[in-house]
Amino acid sequence: MTTSATAAGGPTTNGESPGVTWDYDETLDHRNRYLTPALATFQAYEKPLLLARGRRQYLWDGAGRKYLDCIAQNLCISVGYCHPLVTEAVKRQLDELQHCTTMWMHPAPGLLGKALVERLPSDGDWVLHFVNSGSEAIDLALLLSRLYTRNHEVVALRRAYHGLHFGAMSATGIARCHQPVPAAPGVLHVSVPDQYRGAYGPGVDDYVNELGATLESSTAGGVAGMLFEPIQGFGGVIPLPAEYVQRAERSIRAAGGVLIADEVQTGFGRTGEHFWGFERLGVTPDIVVMSKGLGNGFPIAAVAARREIAAAMTERKFFNTYGSNPMACAAASAVLVAIEQEGLQENARRIGASLVELLRELQGRHECIGDVRGRGLLIGVDIVADRETREPAPQLAAQLSERMRERGVILSKSGAYENVLRIAPPLCIGQEDVGAFGEAVTSAFAGMP
Ligand SMILES: Cc1ncc(COP(=O)(O)O)c(C=O)c1O
């Protein structure tokens, strides 16, 4: 069946690209025949969605069916699909100059750097280093920490997700995200202080002690740093307790290391209360890794570092062909303007609170909801087989995720056990969507324990 999404009800456009049809079977056949089979290992539904259009918080599939997107392309879409400010900025740049490598100059990267530095803690002399993906940015952050401290070991948390390229994969703390090859050396994983399902239960003392024991037993006394997500995202929406991070910071600094915040999911106002996730924790990192929401879908990532740390790389060459691409930088600058002009951080706080309230009410009616947690528009619903034992129920989570899709709401299954429904819509989601979400989720859970 060939269907035009425009004809079938999606927003109108200037026309289709040549050769594009909206035939689901043909597109799936092309994917299976010409693209890597590895794609099927990270697929939200049994049959992947064929997406045709997006506007604000909504998507339309190839057959013209509308969805409320509650995962925002894994949190990339911050200010909404095809935001006019972003579209305008990119179109303008597209017509002028589409590429400018870092060996030449263009105003866009410096302007974006300035706007980001204005949003970082004011006590630091921050500089920006632009690359193209979260994994690249993580690799760069690890390199910087090692060059600056002249130490090698980096501490990371179990269940962390920092990407799947070689260095980032080695820092990721989820077994099914590791290819069976030796990891890059120098990453020490310690238990995450998960207050719901952590190795030592609630509280932070045991987790801090484990970190101390690891520093004592597995290093020569010095570390390059500690890498952490303020709220573990793909790991199952696990907010780190502030006390843990503060005490960990003291141990890491005493061992000569720096603090590296992975803000790829938590940055840009998503957590509602703050622009950066680390602000809730009462620590100031030395390196901040960002991506996803920065570009609203355009491929851009960045490492912000204190100048003296970034300077540690100046004894050797660094070059990144596409880092600082002017179109991506223009998009990101427009994203920052949109977040501010439209009060999207406050919107994330307000709508996030409504969604959590609604989900906690649902929890009162369904035993299979073990926990509802998160901040702002980064929310996790932990689906369990038994509330007492907290045994994860991934099959139930998968069933619920499919039922939500059938009801026009896209969300994701996350966590080390794939049992956490992750809800992270574009920051522009409205109060009216909360009602639609509520109807869908109530009906999807009907008949569930
Ligand atoms: C917290 C976090 N860090 C890093 C990454 C890696 O980003 P990328 O997929 O762009 O390599 C991700 C991707 O999901 C992420 O969620």
The ligand as an ORCA input file, in Angstrom:
! r2SCAN-3c Opt
* xyz 0 1
  C      23.321      9.758     28.672
  C      23.844      9.408     27.311
  N      25.145      9.602     27.038
  C      25.658      9.330     25.828
  C      24.875      8.825     24.815
  C      25.472      8.492     23.486
  O      24.998      9.327     22.484
  P      25.057      8.883     20.931
  O      23.973      7.874     20.731
  O      24.811     10.180     20.209
  O      26.402      8.336     20.676
  C      23.513      8.622     25.056
  C      22.632      8.097     23.993
  O      21.532      7.661     24.204
  C      22.984      8.908     26.332
  O      21.695      8.707     26.615
*
